[in-house]
Amino acid sequence: MRLEHLHLVHFKNHSGADVSLGPQVNCFLGDNGSGKTNVLDAVHYLCFCKSYFNPIDAQNIAHGEPFMLIQGDFDRLDTKERVSCGVQRGAKKQFKRNDKPYKRLAEHIGRFPAVMIAPDDAELIQGGSEMRRKWMDAVISQYDRSYLEALIDVNKALVQRNALLRYFAENRTFDAGLLAPWNARIAPNAAVIAKARRSFVDSFLPGFLATYEEISGGAEQVGLTLTTHVSDDAETIEAKMLAAQDEDRRLRRTT
């Protein structure tokens, strides 16, 4: 799969741009602020349905303009495909493949796999665990549909469960029975996520070690481990959520 052509209208600092891409390595040269990174971000939009740098779609529209359009022509498995993303201020984002709108954006993830490398990737090592989880989520979701669906569902359920915990605190009340359905919904999805992350780290580790050894000339030894308190057994997760109920009430969020 490769991207052959990119068309931009009112995307960030590109009022209008057409970029034809070759079959090998493509390089972009230009002054600082000329929009090189924004071209890469447009490719990220077409693959992930969102910007790598700013998840608020309206803020990616060029200043003073009413809309933006990103369109890409791909050669995928010897088939020509067109992907387009249109955002109008005050309206819902329109994302299409071959001029057909998606009912759910999740259906698009993984069809056009991509890897974004940026300076802030250093935070994968120096930053907190949330950065590493997001990175794993982005990679695994592109090849494991069940993981993506579990991730979406568990995040939605966590929003509702946390809202319920805040309601309890603000109204000085509590009903464990209202939390139970959310626990039962979160647990099996969390188990799917935990199992997939462990499998990913196991498969990623040999290549990581071999590459680092090549870079360092064998002068250093490194390791990579996944440390998590989340089990890959749904019943165990649900039991832990029940045991953490008092702590959740105190913090007003799911721990």
Secondary structure, DSSP 8 states (H G I E B T S, - for coil): -EEEEEEEEEETTEEEEEEE--SS-------TTSSHHHHHHHHHHHHHSS-SS---GGGGB-TT-SEEEEEEEEEETTEEEEEEEEEETTS--EEEETTEE-SSGGGTTTTS------GGGGHHHHS-HHHHHHHHHHHHTTT-HHHHHHHHHHHHHHHHHHHHHHHHHHHT---HHHHHHHHHHHHHHHHHHHHHHHHHHHHHHHHHHHHHHHHHTT----------S--S-HHHHHHHHHHTHHHHHHHTS--
